């Protein structure tokens, strides 16, 4: 660990200058949001894995699709830089991730054919349901 403490805003400046603007404007904007969320004057060494994880979850719930992946990659790149530069004792990048959410795709919903019931068919299904409920342990 370095003897001098580095704030998040200083670390971000170092990171962006070392990347030679390889990060796009959206990624830079996300990094600024992360630093603001964490606290600009806060020491990089004070960040915890739980905070990195919380930010990833918050980002995942506020965005969708490919956009989330790019934004998370920007944060991971910055946190990896901090670890490689000995600004943090542990790699926080591995804690930044978004949980996968299950959503029904539109194609699955379209595949289901519409079912029309006749009064007889509906009555038959009701009888079958009653039988199954009675047989249930």
C-alpha positions, 0 to 999 in steps of 0.5 A: 500500500502506498504511504500517501492516501489518494482520494477517489477524485485524484485516482479517477484523474490518474486513471483517465489520464493513463487511459489516454481517453480510451473510455468513451464519454458514457463510461467517463460519465459513469465513473464520475457518478461512481466517484460522486456516489462514493464521495469525492474526497474519500480515500480509495483505500476506504472503499469496501467490497460491499459498497462496490457490490451495492453500486453494481446492484443499484446500476443494474436496477436503474438501467437495462440491457447492453447499457448496464454491461458497458457501465459496469465494465467502466467501473470495473476497469477503474477499480482494477486500476486502483488495485494494480496501482496499490491504492486498495488492498483487495480487488474490488472489481470482482464485486461489481456485478449485476444479478441476472433477472428473469424476464419473459421474452416477448417471443415466448409469450407470442408462441402461446396460442390463444385457447378458447373454451367451450362451456363443456370443456370448461366444466370438464377442467373444473371437474378435473381440478376438483378431483385433483384437489381431493386426491392431494395429500 
